[in-house]
Structure formats: C-alpha cells, structure tokens
Amino acid sequence: MATVTDTTSTPITDLMSTMNAKKTTSTDDVSADTDKFMTLLVTQLQNQDPLNPMDNAQMTSQLAQLQTVTGVNKLNTTLESLKSSYQSSEAVQATNLIGRGVLVDGNNVTLAGSKGVLGVNLASDADDVKIVISDAKGNEVETMDLGAQKAGVTPLAWDGVPDATKLDSSGKPITLADGNYTFKVVASRAGAALTDAGGLSLDSVASVTTNNTDGVKVNLSSKGALTLADIRQVL
C-alpha cells in the first residue's frame, strides 16, 4: 500500500514559508527607521541627567532630524514609484512603434525600386541646404538642392535619378542601380557653413527591450538598440 506523506509537517511548512516570505515594502522601511529613531530618543530621555536635562533646542533639533529622515525616505519611495510608472508608459509607447519606419541619425540611404527615404536634421535655420549623395565608390551621383530650410527635421524622398540624367529608348530618365548609398548635408547661413546640420537614415523598429538598468530600448533592424530619444521622426 502506498504511503501518503503529511504535507502539513513542519519541514514542508517551513520550506513554503521560506519560498513565500513576505517582502519588506518601502513603507515598512520608513516605519522601521522612524521606530528606531523614536526608541533612541525615548531611551536618551529616560537616561538623561536630571540635573542637566536636554533643553528644548536639542529636542526640537532631534525631532527635526526625524522629520527630515522620514521625509527623504518617503520622497525616495515616491520617486521610485514615478520612475516605474514612467517606464511602463514608455514601454507601451515603444511597443506601438514595432514595424514602423523611423528616422535616426545617420548618412546612409538605400535605393530600392528607384525609391529611397532620408532626412535632414537642422538645429538652426539655414539659408541654403544641399544633400550630396555618393555611390559605394565615393563618386558623387546627385545633389539635392533644398534651398532655405527652418530648424527641425525634414524627411525626403529620393527617386534615384542622377544629376547627369540620361534617357532610355522610351525617353524616360535612367535611374541609378538599387543598392546602398551615402550622403552628406551641406548647410549654410549668411555664407557661413553650419556645423549643427546632420543627416537622418531610415530604419525600422523590430522589437522593444525593457529592463531596470537600461530602461526602454527600441531594437532597430540596422542600427541595433537605441532609446526613444534617439528617434528623430516616426514615418
């Protein structure tokens, strides 16, 4: 006959208690600190010299210290709660970006089916902005003249038609071959070159990662893990 073990025995109970031990909350920590402080203060009062008791200034000072410690602990608890809430909200926001195209800092543009997407990021207004595109060998194949542009992000579509436009037998422009190209942003204001103008590359959000150390990260198909702040525009 099989023997049924009594699961209410002390070893099993002790094991379950250990595995399901009640975690100490931040509020408990604050209360514990307060209790310790009050215990020390009461002990000090009970053992003080009757002929030289603690004056009101000392008492007030120690109570003020208690309030300060308690307030700082409560503030830390509140900040941790706000941080957790913010990360949760940021994670939900990032999840909605999965599968979307985004513009991030970069100088690469991919031409596919005679279509490419790139962007310009200007920290200040510019009188003249040009995009100089080069092929894999470093040869400049096209210059896009954007004229004057306001500060901010400007997405651009590229048709792959080179500066030295050639026509096919039907009279249509011959576009560049599909592939990867690089570009640079040349911007100026009042004749002086701007150093705060940068290029933006198209990428796509593949997944989202969340952890306590690095917070929320969006994993892009080409650039890898970046923060939400690294995304200049969602397309």
C-alpha positions as CSV (number, residue, x, y, z in Angstrom):
1,M,0.0,0.0,0.0
2,A,1.3,3.4,-0.9
3,T,2.1,5.8,1.9
4,V,0.7,9.3,1.8
5,T,3.0,11.9,3.2
6,D,1.6,14.6,5.5
7,T,2.1,17.9,3.7
8,T,1.4,19.8,6.8
9,S,4.5,18.6,8.5
10,T,7.0,21.1,9.8
11,P,9.7,20.7,7.1
12,I,7.2,21.3,4.3
13,T,5.6,24.2,6.1
14,D,9.0,25.8,6.8
15,L,10.0,25.4,3.2
16,M,6.8,27.0,1.9
17,S,7.2,29.8,4.3
18,T,10.7,30.5,3.1
19,M,9.7,30.4,-0.5
20,N,6.8,32.7,0.0
21,A,8.4,35.0,2.5
22,K,6.7,38.4,2.8
23,K,8.7,41.0,1.1
24,T,9.6,44.2,3.0
25,T,8.0,47.2,1.4
26,S,9.4,50.7,1.3
27,T,6.7,51.9,3.7
28,D,7.8,49.2,6.2
29,D,11.4,50.5,5.8
30,V,10.3,54.1,6.6
31,S,8.3,52.9,9.6
32,A,11.2,50.9,10.9
33,D,13.5,53.8,10.6
34,T,11.0,56.0,12.5
35,D,10.6,53.4,15.3
36,K,14.3,53.1,15.7
37,F,14.8,56.9,15.9
38,M,11.9,57.2,18.5
39,T,13.3,54.4,20.6
40,L,16.7,56.0,20.7
41,L,15.1,59.4,21.6
42,V,13.0,57.9,24.4
43,T,16.0,56.0,25.8
44,Q,18.0,59.1,25.8
45,L,15.3,61.0,27.7
46,Q,14.9,58.2,30.2
47,N,18.7,58.1,30.9
48,Q,19.4,61.8,30.9
49,D,21.0,63.6,33.8
50,P,18.1,65.1,35.9
51,L,20.4,68.0,36.9
52,N,21.3,68.7,33.3
53,P,18.3,67.6,31.1
54,M,18.0,68.1,27.4
55,D,16.9,71.6,26.6
56,N,14.1,72.5,24.2
57,A,16.5,73.4,21.4
58,Q,18.1,70.0,21.4
59,M,14.7,68.3,21.5
60,T,13.5,70.3,18.6
61,S,16.7,69.6,16.6
62,Q,16.3,65.9,17.0
63,L,12.7,65.9,16.1
64,A,13.5,67.9,13.0
65,Q,16.1,65.3,12.1
66,L,13.5,62.6,12.5
67,Q,11.1,64.5,10.1
68,T,13.9,65.1,7.6
69,V,14.9,61.4,7.5
70,T,11.2,60.3,7.2
71,G,10.6,62.9,4.5
72,V,13.6,61.8,2.5
73,N,12.6,58.2,2.7
74,K,9.1,58.9,1.6
75,L,10.4,61.1,-1.3
76,N,12.6,58.2,-2.4
77,T,9.7,55.9,-2.3
78,T,7.6,58.3,-4.4
79,L,10.3,58.8,-7.0
80,E,10.8,55.1,-7.4
81,S,7.1,54.7,-7.9
82,L,7.1,57.5,-10.5
83,K,10.1,56.0,-12.3
84,S,8.4,52.6,-12.5
85,S,5.2,54.2,-13.8
86,Y,7.1,56.3,-16.4
87,Q,9.0,53.2,-17.7
88,S,5.7,51.3,-18.0
89,S,4.2,54.2,-20.0
90,E,7.4,54.5,-22.2
91,A,7.3,50.7,-22.8
92,V,3.7,50.8,-24.1
93,Q,4.6,53.8,-26.3
94,A,7.7,52.0,-27.7
95,T,5.7,48.8,-28.4
96,N,3.3,50.8,-30.7
97,L,6.4,51.6,-32.9
98,I,7.1,47.9,-33.8
99,G,7.1,47.6,-37.5
100,R,7.1,51.4,-38.1
101,G,9.7,53.2,-40.1
102,V,11.7,55.8,-38.2
103,L,14.4,58.4,-39.0
104,V,17.6,58.3,-36.8
105,D,21.0,59.9,-37.0
106,G,22.9,58.5,-40.0
107,N,24.2,59.1,-43.5
108,N,23.1,56.0,-45.3
109,V,20.3,55.7,-47.8
110,T,19.0,52.6,-49.6
111,L,17.6,52.8,-53.1
112,A,15.0,50.1,-53.8
113,G,12.8,50.2,-56.8
114,S,14.1,53.7,-57.6
115,K,12.8,54.9,-54.2
116,G,14.7,55.9,-51.2
117,V,14.0,57.8,-48.0
118,L,16.4,60.0,-46.0
119,G,16.2,63.1,-43.8
120,V,17.9,66.3,-42.6
121,N,18.1,67.5,-39.0
122,L,18.8,71.2,-38.6
123,A,19.5,72.7,-35.2
124,S,19.1,76.2,-36.5
125,D,17.6,77.9,-39.6
126,A,19.7,77.7,-42.8
127,D,19.7,79.9,-45.9
128,D,20.8,77.1,-48.2
129,V,20.8,73.3,-47.8
130,K,22.1,70.7,-50.2
131,I,22.2,66.9,-50.0
132,V,25.2,65.4,-51.8
133,I,24.7,61.7,-52.5
134,S,27.6,59.3,-53.3
135,D,27.8,55.8,-54.5
136,A,29.7,52.9,-52.9
137,K,32.9,54.0,-54.7
138,G,32.6,57.6,-53.3
139,N,31.5,59.1,-56.6
140,E,29.0,62.0,-56.2
141,V,26.0,60.9,-58.2
142,E,23.3,63.5,-57.2
143,T,22.9,66.8,-55.4
144,M,19.5,67.7,-54.0
145,D,19.0,71.5,-53.6
146,L,16.6,72.2,-50.8
147,G,17.1,76.0,-50.6
148,A,16.3,77.7,-47.3
149,Q,15.0,75.5,-44.5
150,K,13.8,76.1,-41.0
151,A,15.3,74.3,-38.0
152,G,13.9,70.9,-37.3
153,V,13.6,67.5,-39.1
154,T,12.8,67.3,-42.8
155,P,12.1,63.9,-44.3
156,L,12.9,63.5,-48.0
157,A,12.1,61.1,-50.8
158,W,14.8,60.2,-53.4
159,D,13.9,59.0,-56.9
160,G,17.4,57.8,-57.7
161,V,17.7,60.0,-60.8
162,P,21.4,61.2,-61.1
163,D,22.5,64.7,-61.9
164,A,23.8,63.6,-65.3
165,T,20.4,62.5,-66.4
166,K,20.3,60.0,-69.3
167,L,17.2,58.9,-71.1
168,D,16.3,55.4,-72.2
169,S,14.8,54.5,-75.6
170,S,11.4,55.5,-74.5
171,G,12.5,58.9,-73.3
172,K,12.3,58.1,-69.5
173,P,15.2,59.0,-67.2
174,I,17.6,56.2,-66.4
175,T,17.8,55.8,-62.6
176,L,20.7,54.6,-60.5
177,A,21.0,51.0,-59.6
178,D,19.3,49.8,-56.5
179,G,21.7,49.5,-53.5
180,N,23.2,51.4,-50.6
181,Y,24.4,55.0,-50.9
182,T,25.8,57.6,-48.6
183,F,25.1,61.3,-48.3
184,K,26.2,64.4,-46.5
185,V,24.3,67.6,-45.6
186,V,25.9,70.9,-46.6
187,A,24.1,73.8,-45.0
188,S,25.0,77.5,-44.6
189,R,23.6,80.7,-43.2
190,A,24.8,84.2,-44.3
191,G,27.6,82.5,-46.3
192,A,29.0,80.6,-43.3
193,A,28.8,76.8,-43.1
194,L,26.6,75.3,-40.3
195,T,28.1,72.6,-38.2
196,D,24.8,71.7,-36.5
197,A,23.2,70.1,-39.6
198,G,23.1,66.3,-39.8
199,G,21.7,63.6,-41.9
200,L,19.0,61.1,-41.0
201,S,18.7,57.5,-42.2
202,L,15.5,55.4,-42.5
203,D,15.3,52.3,-40.2
204,S,12.5,50.1,-38.8
205,V,11.6,49.1,-35.3
206,A,11.9,45.3,-34.9
207,S,11.3,44.9,-31.2
208,V,11.4,46.5,-27.8
209,T,13.5,45.6,-24.7
210,T,12.8,46.8,-21.1
211,N,15.0,46.3,-18.0
212,N,15.7,48.1,-14.8
213,T,19.2,49.0,-15.8
214,D,18.9,50.5,-19.3
215,G,15.2,51.3,-19.2
216,V,13.3,51.0,-22.5
217,K,15.3,50.3,-25.7
218,V,13.9,50.0,-29.3
219,N,15.8,47.5,-31.4
220,L,16.2,48.7,-35.0
221,S,16.8,46.5,-38.0
222,S,20.1,48.2,-38.9
223,K,21.2,50.4,-36.0
224,G,20.5,48.0,-33.2
225,A,19.3,49.1,-29.7
226,L,18.6,52.8,-29.3
227,T,16.5,54.9,-26.9
228,L,13.2,56.6,-27.8
229,A,15.1,59.9,-27.6
230,D,17.3,58.8,-30.5
231,I,14.3,58.6,-32.8
232,R,14.0,61.9,-34.7
233,Q,10.8,61.2,-36.5
234,V,8.3,58.3,-36.9
235,L,7.1,57.8,-40.5
